[in-house]
Amino acid sequence: MRISQRKLHKPRHENGDLKLKNSSSIVHKTSGVPLYVQVRETLRGEYSQLPSRTAIPTELELIERFGVSRITLRKAVDDLVIDGLLERRQGKGTFTSIPKLTHELNAISSWTEQLRALGYNPRTAQRICTEISPPRRVAHALGLEAAERVVMLRRTRLVGQEPLSLMTNYIPSRLVPNFSQESEAAESLYELLERRYSLVPERAVDTVETRSATDEEAATLCIEPWSPILVVTRLSFLGDGSPLELATAISRGDRYQYRVTLHGRARVDRTD
């Protein structure tokens, strides 16, 4: 069941009021379709048409509108939160979500290149570039000798005024002389490596995990402490198989997602 856009009052944003009342709000208790599914799909049809950050009516208003129990209403709304259509904000209410930015994991590309492909103009808010003795895990991943040093590039990446990711890249210093000066005006690291140093990653291994943000990460990304974040660690290689960089991207879980495209089905030989 779907309510037409012309029958909707103007949506309430964070300082407004949204009222959605229509005869299509009636649920059919003898239809065989669970009540929470009827409520969920009615709300899905309505809220998918609304702008991001639109506040939905209160729980009591929706219970009155549909004539269902609190448990039924919460199950319907919970499903829409899980689906990403709605999001709850502590002390503020429930709002339509901001669409997540999707990073395709089917080719080697930079964060900047991915965001440009989506029509955004990414930029850097904070930038630290320095040459250091690498931490042990970095030296091991990059196959460095004991005395070798790396360039560390750390940036806060934004879309508009909104911080989305914290990125740290480690590159063997011998591969990128004068890197700090060369990279000052560069947004895309991969574009700079190819244009200035003729370094092109031919293979990369990405490891994706989730965890809670630290206080420092939460403050930088403008999210609540302990909010979920996506952590992607990439080890990329040149055509001859030698390591090029080790990178870590920490991204907001509410604004960023990764998508993998798979081709064909893996066949596993059975021995039993």
N, C-alpha and C positions, 0 to 999 in steps of 0.2 A: 504494500500500500504506500502510495507516494502523494505528498501534498504539493500542489503546484506553486511555483515561485510567486505568482501574482497574489496568492492568498496569504503570503507571509508578511508580517509587519516588518519594519526595518530592524535589522539585527542589532543586538546589544553588544557593544564592545566593552572594554573593561570599565568604562564609566557610564554605560548606557543600560538599556533594559530590553530584553528579548521576550516577546510573547508569541507563542505558537499555539493557536487554538483553531481546530477545524473538525468537522464531522468525521474526517478520515482518521482521527485519533482513536476511534472506537475499536476495541479489540473484540475478536469473536471467540468466545470461550468454548464453543462447541465445534470449532473448525478442525480440530485435530492438530493444529500448529501450536507449539508451546507459546504461552503468552509472552515470555521474554523475547522470543524470536520475532513475534509480531511487533512488539514495541521497538526492538533493536532495528529492524529493517525500516520501520517508519521513520525513526530518528536518523538512520543512515541516509535515507533519501533526502531528508531536509537539510541535515548539517553538511553534507558533501557539497551543497550549493553555496554555503556561506563563506565569507572571507576568514582568513586565519585570525586567531586571537578573538573570535567572537564568543562571548560568554553564553552558555546555554541556561535555560530556566533552572530554578532550584529543584532539589529532589522532591520536596513537598508539592511544588507546582506540577511536576510531571506525574506524580502519583495521582493527584486530583484530575489531571487531564485524561489519563488513560484508565483510571479506576482499577489499578492493580496494586499489589502489595509492595512494601518497601523492598523485600527480597527480590521480587520479580523485576522491579525497576533497576535495582543496583546490578543485577546480572546483565541486563541489557546494556547499561552504560559501561560496565566493566569490559564487556566484549568490544565495545567501540574504542575504549582506551587501549586495550591490547592490540586492536587492529591499527592503531595509530591515528584514527580520525579525531579522537578527543584526548585531552590531557588535563590532569588535575593539578591545581596549584594550591599549595598549603595556605589556608587562611583566605583564599580569594575565590575559589570555586572551580568549575569545570569549563574549559574553553575548547574551541576547535583548534586543531594542531596546525603548526607551521609545517609545510611539506619538507621532508628530509632531503638533503642533497645526497645523491647517489654516486659513489665512486665505483666505476666498472673495473673489475679485476680480471680482464681478459687480454690486456696488453700492458706493456711497460709505459707508463705516462706519469707526469708529475702532477702534484696537487693543483698547481696553477693551470696546467693544460686541461685537467678534468673540469675545473670550475669554469674556465672560459668556454669549454664545449657546451656547458649548461646555460650559457648566456650571462654569466656573472663576471664582474671585474674584481678579482681578488687582489688584496694588497697586504703589506706587512706593517704591523704596528710596532713591534719591538724586534731588534736584531742584534745578536751578539756573534761576532766572528773572531776566532782566536786560534792560535796554534798551540797544541798541548801534547804532553805525553799521554798516550791513550790509556783509558782504564783497561784492565786485564781482559774483560770480555770483548772489548772492541778490538784490541790487538789480536786476540785469538780469531775472531770472526774475519778480520781483514788479512790474516796470515802475515803479520808484520814481524820484522826482526826486533830484537830487544831495544835498540836505540832509536828506532823509527818513530816519527811524530805524525800527528794527524791534524788536519784542519777541522775544527768543530764550528758548525753553523747552527745557531739556535734562533728560531723565529716564532712570533705569534702571528698567525694568519687570520685575516678578516675578510668577510664579505659585507660590503657597506661599512657600518659601524659595529658590526657584530663579530666578536671573536669566535672562531670555530675550531681551530686546531693549534696545538703547540708542536713544532717540528724541530727535531735535532738530527743533523747529518754529520757523519764522520767520514772524511776522505783522506787517504794517505797524502801527506804533504808533498812528496816527490812527484805526484801526478799533477798538482795544481799550483805551480809557483805564482806568487803575488796574488793569491786567491782573494784575500781580504779586500784589496783595492778593486780587483776586477768584479767582485760580486756586489759592490755597494748599491748599484742601481738595478740589479737583476731581480726579477720576480720569480722566474722559473729557473730552478737549479739545472735541470736537464738541458734546457736550451743554452744556458751559459757553458756547461761542460762540453757540449757539442760544438758550439760556435767558437769558443775561445781556446779550448784544449783538445778538440777532436776526440773527445771521449764519449762513446755511445754505449749505454748498457744493452747487452744482448740477451741477458737472462737475469731473472730476479726471483727470489723466494720471499713471499710475504707470509708472516705469521700474525693472525688476528686473534685478539683476546679481549675480554671485558673485565673491568674492575671498577672500584669506586674511586672518585677523584680525591686527591689529597687536598688539604686546605689551600696550598699554594696554587695547585692546578685549578681548583674551583674559583679562586679569586681572579686568576688570569682569564679564565674562560667565562666569567660572569654567570656561574651556576651555583646552586646550593652545594655546600660541603657534602661529600659522600654521594653525589649524583653519579649515575653510571656514565662511563666513558669507554670509547673504543680505542684500543692500543694496537697499532699496526707496526711491526718491526720488519724492515726490508733489508735484505742483503742482495746487492746487485753485482753483476759480473760483466767484464768486458768480453769481447769475442774470443780472446785467447784463454778464457777461463779464470783470469786473475780477478780478485775482488776489486770493485770500484768504490763502493760506499756501504756503510751501515747507517740506516735511518730509522728513526722512531717518530711516528705521528700519533699524537694523543688528541682525540676528537670528541666533541660533545655527543653523547649518545642520543640526545633529543633532536639533534639537527643533522646528523650524519649517519649514513649507512653504506655498507659495501655489498656489491652484488657480483656474483661469480657466474659466468656463462660456461656451461659444460656441454661437451659434444660427445655423443656416443655413450655406450654403456661399458663399463669395465667388466671384463670376464675373469673370474677367479677359478683356476683349476681346482677341482675337488679331488682329494686323494682318498676319501672314505667310500 
